[in-house]
């Protein structure tokens, strides 16, 4: 569902502020050997490193690597807050576990990287949010409880970063949140949570430019990838998604002063057993915005309920202004070489705003079959798609729904 997450500055400083004290250029620091961290699942890893901290101004004078060896470590909360004076690497080989009890968190932060440049994290390790208790209590009515649930990993105002071969497991809320970042690549990630886990978006981003998400496997209870306002020039490719809610632009139009979303390319992905596939979603009524140059290409859908969806009547739990049109303008959007199967007959839904009809929406080489006895159909409202190549279902062949959707 991808709600906005507020940025809460932290007073903690992660792992690396002590590194410069060593005077060793380009060295590696093993948190067990150097600082007495214990892989017993009980001793707080943050204490093993925070106690070694010096002044904030000494953050990484020389290029440095922190190594977290194999084993299971408890980590209550930690934050790397720059700016730092040299490149930083974190080699995570072990499993890092969050406290299972959600009451241990007073704000939505567990592992956070803030205002850091030239950063790399890798190593095959696991960030385990231990979210099962949170899932039971995270309901629509319990908003105060949800507001304090932590994201597994936050990247805020991070520039020039590479995140590779990391697993995020059972986050209490979003797995990875990317906010106000520039030139950051997330590659070969594994993200997993139960398919009924609420609000566990795999990767959510907003107000970021030059984000690349590549060759990653995402299984979760919400959007595999959700793209918020202010996201520009983004590449998503070679993603396997499912279970979950698909790959989504939005939701948008819920809040004032949202920035445009533009220049997003999603390609060579496989989406399986999800409620949605390639989706753009905006709220009816509410506030304005703009979405343009969005391109979905070369995507396989396997038993997806809504494989191709533009939903400008996005209305989860029927909490929206049902009788008003969306004020978000959509233009220059394409769906090309999309193939596979739909769990429902309505394989394509273009439900656009009556006051701002969708402009330049293209369908090319579409072949989606309904898994049931009925043929697949396509719905269109306030849009005249541009078509080419083989098209199954035939564009705009089905009836248009009379009420707003209630999709998640």
C-alpha positions in Angstrom: 0.0 0.0 0.0 3.1 2.2 0.2 2.2 4.9 2.7 4.6 7.8 3.2 7.2 7.3 5.9 8.5 10.3 7.7 12.2 10.7 8.1 13.1 10.8 11.8 16.7 11.9 12.5 18.5 9.4 14.9 21.0 10.2 17.7 22.7 6.9 17.1 25.9 6.4 15.0 26.5 3.0 13.3 29.6 0.8 13.3 32.0 3.1 11.5 32.6 6.2 13.5 35.5 4.6 15.3 37.3 3.3 12.2 39.6 6.4 11.7 41.2 5.8 15.1 43.2 3.0 13.6 45.3 5.0 11.1 45.3 1.9 8.8 44.5 2.7 5.2 41.9 0.5 3.5 41.8 -2.0 6.4 39.0 -4.4 7.3 37.5 -4.4 10.8 36.0 -7.7 12.1 33.4 -6.7 14.7 34.0 -10.0 16.6 37.8 -9.9 16.6 38.2 -6.2 17.1 35.2 -5.2 19.2 34.0 -8.3 21.0 30.7 -8.8 19.2 29.1 -12.1 20.1 27.2 -14.3 17.6 25.0 -15.7 20.3 21.7 -14.0 19.2 21.5 -12.3 22.6 24.3 -9.8 22.9 23.4 -6.5 21.3 25.7 -5.9 18.3 25.2 -2.1 18.6 26.9 -2.1 22.0 29.9 -3.9 20.7 30.5 -1.1 18.1 28.9 2.0 19.7 31.2 1.7 22.7 34.1 2.1 20.2 32.8 5.3 18.8 34.8 8.5 18.9 33.7 11.9 17.7 31.3 12.1 14.7 33.8 14.2 12.8 36.2 11.2 12.6 33.8 9.1 10.5 36.0 7.1 8.2 39.0 9.3 7.4 40.4 6.5 5.3 38.6 3.9 3.1 37.4 1.2 5.4 35.5 -2.1 5.6 33.5 -3.5 8.5 33.1 -7.2 8.5 30.2 -9.0 10.3 31.2 -12.7 10.2 28.9 -15.6 9.9 26.7 -16.2 12.9 23.5 -14.8 14.4 23.7 -11.4 16.0 21.1 -9.3 17.9 20.9 -5.7 16.9 18.6 -3.3 18.8 19.0 -0.3 16.5 21.8 1.4 14.6 22.4 4.4 12.4 25.3 5.4 10.2 25.0 9.2 9.8 27.4 11.0 7.5 28.9 12.9 5.9 32.0 10.6 6.1 35.4 11.5 4.8 36.2 8.3 2.8 34.4 5.4 1.1 32.8 2.8 3.4 32.1 -0.9 2.9 30.1 -3.2 5.1 30.6 -6.9 4.5 27.6 -8.6 6.1 28.1 -12.4 6.2 26.0 -13.3 9.2 22.4 -13.0 10.2 21.4 -9.8 12.0 18.2 -10.0 14.0 15.9 -7.2 15.2 14.1 -7.5 18.6 11.0 -9.5 17.9 8.8 -7.4 20.2 7.5 -4.3 18.3 7.4 -2.3 21.5 11.2 -2.1 21.4 10.8 0.5 18.7 9.6 4.1 19.2 10.1 5.2 15.6 10.2 3.5 12.2 14.0 2.9 12.2 16.0 -0.2 12.7 19.1 -0.1 10.4 19.5 3.3 8.8 22.1 4.9 6.5 21.8 8.7 6.4 23.7 11.3 4.3 26.4 8.8 3.3 28.3 9.0 0.0 30.4 6.3 -1.8 29.0 3.4 0.2 28.9 -0.4 -0.5 27.2 -3.2 1.4 27.5 -6.8 0.4 28.4 -10.3 1.6 25.4 -12.6 1.5 24.1 -11.8 5.0 20.6 -11.6 6.3 18.7 -8.8 8.0 15.9 -10.6 9.9 13.2 -8.2 11.1 11.4 -11.0 13.1 8.0 -9.5 12.1 5.5 -12.2 13.1 4.3 -10.4 16.2 3.9 -7.2 14.3 1.8 -8.8 11.6 -0.8 -9.9 14.1 -1.3 -6.4 15.4 -0.9 -4.3 12.2 -4.5 -3.6 11.3 -6.1 -0.7 9.5 -7.5 0.5 12.8 -4.2 0.4 14.7 -2.5 3.3 13.0 -0.5 4.5 16.0 1.0 1.0 16.3 1.9 0.9 12.6 3.6 4.4 12.8 6.3 3.0 15.1 7.0 -0.2 13.2 10.6 -0.1 11.8 11.7 -0.6 8.2 14.4 -3.3 8.0 16.9 -1.1 6.1 16.6 2.6 5.3 18.7 4.6 2.8 18.1 8.3 3.3 20.0 11.0 1.4 22.6 8.3 0.2 24.6 9.1 -2.9 26.7 6.7 -5.1 25.9 3.4 -3.4 26.0 -0.3 -4.3 24.0 -2.9 -2.3 24.6 -6.5 -3.4 23.8 -10.0 -2.3 21.8 -9.1 0.8 18.7 -10.7 2.2 15.9 -8.9 4.0 13.6 -11.3 5.9 10.3 -10.8 7.7 10.4 -7.0 8.1 7.9 -5.6 10.5 7.0 -3.0 7.9 8.7 -2.2 4.6 11.9 -4.2 3.9 13.9 -1.5 2.2 13.1 2.2 2.0 15.0 4.5 -0.4 14.4 8.2 0.2 16.1 11.3 -1.4 18.9 9.1 -2.8 20.9 9.5 -6.0 22.8 6.9 -8.0 22.1 3.9 -5.9 22.0 0.3 -7.2 20.4 -2.6 -5.5 21.4 -5.9 -7.1 20.9 -9.6 -6.4 18.8 -9.0 -3.3 16.5 -11.5 -1.7 13.4 -10.2 0.1 11.0 -12.5 1.8 8.0 -12.3 4.1 4.7 -14.3 4.3 2.1 -13.5 1.6 -0.3 -12.3 4.3 2.1 -10.0 6.1 0.6 -6.4 5.9 2.5 -3.4 4.5 5.7 -5.3 3.9 6.6 -3.7 0.6 9.8 -5.2 -0.7 11.5 -1.9 -1.9 9.8 1.5 -1.6 11.3 4.7 -2.9 10.5 8.3 -3.2 12.2 11.6 -4.2 15.2 9.7 -5.6 17.0 9.7 -8.9 19.1 7.2 -10.7 17.9 4.1 -8.7 18.6 0.7 -10.3 17.0 -2.5 -9.0 18.5 -5.5 -10.7 18.3 -9.3 -10.6 16.4 -9.6 -7.3 13.9 -12.1 -5.9 11.0 -10.5 -4.0 8.4 -12.5 -2.1 6.2 -10.4 0.3 2.8 -9.4 1.5 2.5 -6.1 -0.3 4.0 -4.4 -3.4 7.2 -6.1 -4.5 8.4 -2.7 -5.6 6.5 0.6 -5.0 7.5 3.9 -6.5 6.5 7.1 -4.7 6.5 10.7 -5.8 9.7 12.4 -6.9 11.2 9.3 -8.4 13.1 9.9 -11.7 15.2 8.0 -14.1 14.9 4.6 -12.6 15.6 1.1 -14.0 14.0 -2.1 -12.8 15.0 -5.3 -14.5 15.3 -9.0 -14.1 13.0 -9.1 -11.0 11.0 -12.2 -9.9 8.0 -11.0 -7.9 5.5 -13.0 -6.0 3.6 -13.5 -3.9 2.7 -9.9 -3.3 0.9 -7.0 -5.0 3.1 -6.6 -8.0 5.3 -3.7 -9.2 3.5 -0.4 -8.6 3.9 3.2 -9.5 2.2 4.8 -6.5 -0.1 5.2 -4.8 0.0 8.9 -5.7 -2.2 11.9 -5.2 -2.9 11.2 -1.5 -0.8 14.1 -0.2 -0.2 17.7 -1.0 2.8 18.9 -3.1 3.8 15.5 -4.4 6.6 15.7 -7.0 6.3 14.2 -10.5 7.3 10.6 -11.3 9.0 10.3 -14.6 11.4 8.1 -16.6 10.8 4.6 -15.1 11.6 1.5 -17.1 10.6 -1.9 -15.9 11.8 -4.8 -18.0 12.6 -8.6 -18.2 10.6 -9.4 -15.0 8.5 -12.4 -14.0 5.5 -11.8 -11.8 3.7 -14.9 -10.2 0.6 -15.4 -8.1 0.2 -11.7 -7.2 -2.9 -9.6 -6.9 -1.5 -7.1 -9.5 1.2 -7.1 -12.1 2.3 -3.9 -13.8 0.3 -1.2 -12.0 -0.1 2.5 -11.7 -2.4 3.7 -8.9 -3.7 7.1 -7.9 -6.3 8.2 -5.4 -9.6 9.8 -6.5 -10.1 13.3 -5.3 -7.3 14.4 -3.0 -4.3 16.2 -4.6 -2.7 16.7 -8.0 0.5 15.2 -9.5 2.0 13.9 -12.7 3.3 10.6 -14.0 5.0 10.3 -17.4 7.4 8.2 -19.4 6.6 4.9 -17.7 7.5 1.8 -19.7 6.8 -1.9 -18.8 8.5 -4.3 -21.3 9.2 -8.0 -21.7 7.3 -9.2 -18.6 5.9 -12.6 -17.9 2.7 -12.9 -15.8 1.8 -16.2 -14.1 -1.7 -16.4 -12.6 -1.8 -12.7 -11.8 -5.2 -11.3 -10.8 -4.8 -8.0 -12.6 -1.7 -8.3 -14.9 -1.9 -4.8 -16.5 -3.6 -2.1 -14.4 -4.0 1.7 -14.4 -6.2 2.4 -11.4 -7.1 6.1 -10.9 -9.9 5.0 -8.5 -7.5 3.4 -6.1 -9.5 3.0 -2.9 -8.2 0.4 -0.4 -10.8 -0.4 2.3 -13.2 2.0 0.6 -11.6 5.0 2.4 -11.5 7.6 -0.4 -13.5 10.3 -2.1 -15.5 7.9 -4.3 -17.4 10.5 -6.2 -14.4 12.6 -7.2 -11.9 12.2 -10.1 -8.2 11.7 -9.6 -6.2 14.9 -10.1 -3.0 13.1 -11.1 -2.1 13.4 -14.8 -0.8 10.3 -16.5 0.9 10.4 -19.9 3.4 8.6 -22.2 2.9 5.1 -20.7 3.6 1.9 -22.5 3.1 -1.9 -22.0 5.0 -3.9 -24.5 5.6 -7.7 -24.9 3.6 -8.7 -21.8 2.6 -12.4 -21.8 1.3 -15.1 -19.6 -1.9 -15.8 -17.6 -4.5 -14.0 -15.6 -6.3 -15.4 -12.6 -9.4 -13.2 -13.4 -11.0 -12.5 -16.8 -10.1 -8.8 -16.7 -6.5 -9.1 -17.8 -6.2 -5.4 -18.7 -7.8 -2.5 -16.8 -7.3 1.1 -17.7 -9.5 3.1 -15.3 -8.4 6.7 -15.9 -9.5 10.1 -14.5 -12.6 11.7 -16.1 -11.1 15.2 -15.5 -7.6 14.3 -16.7 -7.9 11.4 -19.2 -4.8 9.3 -19.7 -2.7 10.5 -22.6 -0.5 8.4 -25.0 -1.0 5.0 -23.4 0.4 2.3 -25.7 -0.3 -1.5 -25.8 2.0 -3.6 -28.1 2.4 -7.3 -28.4 0.2 -8.4 -25.5 -0.7 -12.1 -25.0 -2.5 -12.8 -21.7 -4.8 -15.7 -21.4 -7.4 -16.2 -18.6 -6.8 -19.4 -16.6 -10.5 -20.0 -16.4 -13.2 -20.9 -19.0 -14.0 -17.3 -19.9 -11.8 -15.5 -22.4 -9.6 -12.6 -21.1 -11.1 -9.1 -21.5 -9.8 -5.5 -21.4 -11.5 -2.6 -19.7 -11.0 1.1 -20.7 -12.3 4.2 -19.1 -11.3 7.7 -20.1 -8.5 6.5 -22.4 -8.0 5.5 -26.0 -4.9 3.3 -26.1 -2.5 3.3 -29.0 -2.1 -0.4 -30.2 0.2 -2.5 -32.3 1.3 -6.1 -32.8 -0.6 -9.1 -31.5 -3.2 -8.1 -28.9 -4.9 -10.7 -26.6 -7.2 -9.6 -25.1 -8.6 -7.2 -27.6 -8.3 -3.7 -26.1 -11.3 -2.2 -24.4 -13.4 -5.4 -25.0 -15.0 -5.7 -21.5 -17.5 -3.6 -19.4 -16.2 -0.8 -17.3 -16.7 -1.1 -13.5 -19.2 1.3 -12.0 -17.6 1.5 -8.6 -14.0 2.3 -7.4 -11.8 -0.7 -7.0 -10.8 -1.9 -3.6 -7.5 -3.4 -4.5 -4.6 -3.3 -2.1 
